[in-house]
Amino acid sequence: MTIQGFNEQRQSVRIDMEASDLLIVWRQDGQEQQIIAKHSDVSRLGSSFVCSLPFAIGSQLTVVLQSNSPNPRRINGQVLRVSPLEQQYFIAVEFEADA
């Protein structure tokens, strides 16, 4: 997914996820929250997606890859960029070093 006016800053190879569904998990007021986003791409160091929530820069969240499989892969990360996109938001996340 190409976002007009978006300046790519990652140096790793990206894999286009063709707007597949992606589960995003975070904690708010001590409670686990979830939302389904549209996955834009993933690389060794991060991921990007489009969703209806404007996560704050610096927010900690978990990207759940293959959420429908018996062994989903949960990767923790931090929101680096948030860009308005029509009535949604383009979110860029950097994975934690131990991911």
NORBEL-V999266 format. One record per residue. N is the residue number from 1. RES is the residue in one small letter. SS is DSSP state (helix for helix, strand for strand, loop for the rest). PHI is phi in whole degrees, 0 to 359 (none if undefined). PSI is psi in degrees with one decimal (* if undefined). Layout:
N:RES:SS:PHI:PSI, N:RES:SS:PHI:PSI
This chain:
1:m:loop:none:123.8, 2:t:loop:259:128.9, 3:i:loop:255:119.2, 4:q:loop:297:133.2, 5:g:loop:80:4.4, 6:f:loop:269:125.2, 7:n:loop:264:108.4, 8:e:loop:293:130.3, 9:q:loop:244:-12.0, 10:r:loop:285:147.7, 11:q:loop:253:-6.0, 12:s:loop:277:158.1, 13:v:loop:294:134.2, 14:r:loop:259:147.1, 15:i:strand:247:120.5, 16:d:strand:290:125.4, 17:m:strand:263:5.8, 18:e:strand:52:40.1, 19:a:strand:58:34.0, 20:s:strand:288:158.5, 21:d:strand:293:141.8, 22:l:strand:222:130.6, 23:l:strand:272:127.9, 24:i:strand:244:132.0, 25:v:strand:234:138.6, 26:w:strand:208:169.0, 27:r:strand:251:135.9, 28:q:strand:221:123.8, 29:d:loop:53:39.0, 30:g:loop:79:-0.4, 31:q:strand:249:139.6, 32:e:strand:286:131.9, 33:q:strand:243:153.4, 34:q:strand:220:150.0, 35:i:strand:212:147.1, 36:i:strand:266:125.6, 37:a:strand:245:171.1, 38:k:strand:260:116.2, 39:h:strand:285:121.7, 40:s:strand:275:-57.7, 41:d:strand:200:168.2, 42:v:strand:219:146.7, 43:s:loop:223:-178.7, 44:r:loop:299:-31.7, 45:l:loop:253:-8.3, 46:g:strand:186:-172.9, 47:s:strand:209:162.1, 48:s:strand:222:151.3, 49:f:strand:205:166.8, 50:v:strand:243:130.9, 51:c:strand:211:174.3, 52:s:loop:276:-9.2, 53:l:loop:257:135.3, 54:p:loop:270:78.7, 55:f:loop:306:143.5, 56:a:loop:285:144.3, 57:i:loop:300:133.7, 58:g:loop:95:-10.6, 59:s:loop:300:141.4, 60:q:strand:267:132.4, 61:l:strand:210:171.1, 62:t:strand:239:128.4, 63:v:strand:265:125.6, 64:v:strand:253:106.6, 65:l:strand:274:142.0, 66:q:loop:56:48.9, 67:s:loop:297:-21.5, 68:n:loop:272:-3.8, 69:s:loop:273:164.2, 70:p:loop:294:-23.2, 71:n:loop:232:71.1, 72:p:loop:295:151.1, 73:r:strand:258:116.0, 74:r:strand:259:123.8, 75:i:strand:235:122.8, 76:n:strand:279:146.4, 77:g:strand:203:-179.1, 78:q:strand:230:136.7, 79:v:strand:290:124.7, 80:l:strand:258:-37.9, 81:r:strand:218:145.8, 82:v:strand:224:123.8, 83:s:strand:232:127.9, 84:p:strand:300:142.3, 85:l:strand:215:95.4, 86:e:loop:54:-117.3, 87:q:loop:258:18.2, 88:q:strand:227:-166.9, 89:y:strand:223:138.2, 90:f:strand:267:121.9, 91:i:strand:243:130.3, 92:a:strand:249:130.2, 93:v:strand:237:136.6, 94:e:strand:258:127.6, 95:f:strand:288:150.8, 96:e:loop:294:154.0, 97:a:loop:301:-31.2, 98:d:loop:273:6.8, 99:a:loop:290:*
